[in-house]
Amino acid sequence: MTGSVRMEGQTGGKPLGQQAESLAEKMQEVRAEISKAIVGQGEVVDGVLIALLAGGHVLLEGAPGLGKTMLVRTLAQAVALKYSRIQFTPDLMPADVIGTAVVQENGDGRKSLGFQPGPIFANLLLADEINRATPKTQSALLEAMQEKQVTVAHTSHQLEEPFFVMATQNPLEMEGTYPLPEAQLDRFLFKLRVPFPGREDLHDILDRTTQGAATAVVPVVNGAQIMEMRQVVRTVPVAPHVQEYVVKLVLATHPEGRENVLASKYIRYGSSPRGAQTLILGGKVRALLDGRFNVSLEDVRALLLPALRHRIILNFEAQADGRTTDDLLDEIAGKINKN
Amino acid sequence: MPARGKNKSAAPMVQSGSALFSALKSKWNESLAWSRKQPGASRETRGLDLEDQNWASALHTLIDPLLAIRRRILTNTFLAGWMKLWTWILAGIIVAGALSPKLKWALILAGALLVIGAIAVAIVAWRARPSAYEAARRLDSAAGLHDRISTAIHLASIENPDGMILRQRQDAVQRAARVSPQILFPIRMPDAARRAIVIGMAAASLLVYRIHYKPPIAALLRSTARSQLVQSILSPIVHAMEKDLQRTMALMKTKPDSQNDKARPGQSDTAPDDLWKASDDPASKSEDGQQNSQEANAADQMQDQPPSSMQSGQGESKPGDSEQQQEGGQQSQQSSNGSQRMSGDAQQEQSQSQSADNKQSLSQALMQALKNMLSNSQSQQASNQGNQKQPNSPGMPQSGNSRQPGSGEGDKKGDSRGSSDAQQKATQNSSSGAGSQQGSKELKKDQVSNPVNAVPDRVALESNGFKEQTRVRMDAGTGTAQLPVRDVVPQAVAVTNGAEQENIPARYRWYIQHYFEHPEGGQK
């Protein structure tokens, strides 16, 4: 907690307080631009923005036609970032993602091996239907997502910041898919479930998409501003009891603890420390977006499901009993005393 | 050297004393720290206090509401604890007023406990008072401030902050100015207050009652002990216990006699007879002891007895089936040996008269009652079975209700005509027992007698290894007796003067007694 006390007075020339206030305003503008193309899905949009400002990646899961790809594309337009899309298929190779060395001819006619960057070299990467690629190709994203670099032919290439991966997967068609390994899943800050729109939202979607031309999305934030916002986010203070609550939540997902009756019954592996980091970082962003300057218990509780649902692995008994990760996390959070 | 040794021995004591003192001190400090520990708070935050903390100037507006909140929390805690204490004290006063005749000291003690308890509750409440951080957390939770105040208190030690902390502090101060501690933390009546009021009213009523009356519970207990309901519940239990005690005492009293009987088998001839005889003559008295001892020891003692004693008892006259004697007159001649004494009715009369005079023991009275039941059942059985001829068991001298003139002499001399005479008369007069009870048990000779599976009341046979009810198939025959009883070993010694007599096994004797105590079960 003392780390949060020792913070910088300002970044980017402005005082942090002002930057925090401007951050909330900017994000409100981004949200408004996204809402021009995306109807409803407020929680998904907020989750994507929180992950963007927290420096993480998002895994979107939903049925086809719910606007996952549209959301990513709209976000890329609103934040004026370099956007790239990879359609993952079973025959996709790692070189198709990260790039490869090709023979290039210089101006003087000499040939040499040169690196041809793949589509991963972008600010905003859409990995569409990521679970359709083989694990070999999926693992090509590991280094890029965590270390923001790729290594080809013993040469590391830095990715441009901000680097934001948004992957989608379809939970219905599971044939011919390769479920993401735990290491890959853990690198996603949030796993957001895209719900089916409600009645009003569906009417709105029909009105917008079947009448006239599509509304143009105006970029309101650029990459540099996003990087500044990421710095501001990290200065938000966290009270000790809030941090203690995060620790309790993460530890409660582990089946090894004697007190974790629910976890020991249904959970095979609990959340990694990345889960706790996600809760704190996401809480900070959420607090700023809410106009506050401190993380509250409500922020942590609100981000519990998207932050931890893909980090815990259920055992066979949970599957036999029809338990889901969301149910278990809700029960665990209900049993933990916030004090 | 001794001094050094003394010093060596004294030093550990001193060290142990100081160590003990330091340990106690550390324990005390730990307990104090535990009482003030706030979960989730860091070390620096736990040390914060509203009085002695050098707060940042911007946070002074936060101090006042937090102090007010803490006072209210403290007051509520004290009231709740004191009300619980008061409730318990009132309950104690009620109990004392209901039970104890001296109420003065109970009231004094209650007053002292109330004062001491109030002080203790105040100390505990003060020790457990919330810190500034805890008060801020409660305020956040009550006012929905999303942990603004607690975060600001946590960062309160930073002087002249800039950036995010300053902005957060300003936000917290602004929000705290809008909340009202009086509304969020009212001083409430504890939940136990109503209960305490009710108990207090009850205690006051009891005290008023006690001014004129004695403790009600004590009086109630006394009156309850005398009530008919309690008496009706307790009296059967007491009677049963008394009965068991008397039986036990009787058995203990008669045990040495049975041992003497084993030592003198010649005198044990009268033992089976005493079961049915409650006479008061010296011989029968001595035989009563044998009888009781045999009852107590059951079959084991009988098995332990030597065959001579078993056989010697075969010649005894036994009360019981007078019909068998009467109907099997010729067979009953076999049982009219010199060893037989007197018939049962004579003994009954004697025993009844003598028991009235000499205050028989309970066991003797019980035996007499069994004997009466036996005679009644015999008469019933005779009337039911009509004129059926019941074979007489050889060696089973059964006198039944027959009265014989010389029975008394036979008892004394040991060679009476006894039942044999009576049985002879029975065959001639077709009267059972040929005694004074003529006509009550008539035998129709012309009627064909069918073999029956009867459970004899008394079978004068020694039967070893009987574990169940013995069923005897007997055919009536003149001068002969056939006993297809299993496991029966005929004993030649029992044949005397042409008559067979056998002893009654003790186990079977118990059955007979049990049969008459429970006639329905025995008739199965």
Interface residues (C-beta under 8 A of the other chain):
Chain A: M1 V5 M7 E8 G9 Q10 P15 L16 G17 A20 E21 V232 T235 V236 P237 V238 A239 P240 H241 V242 E244 Y245 A287 D290 R292 F293 N294 V295 S296 L297 E298 D299 N337 N339
Chain B: P39 G40 A41 S42 T45 R137 D140 H146 D147 R148 S150 T151 A152 H154 L155 I158 D162 G163 M164 I165 L166 R167 Q168 D171 A172
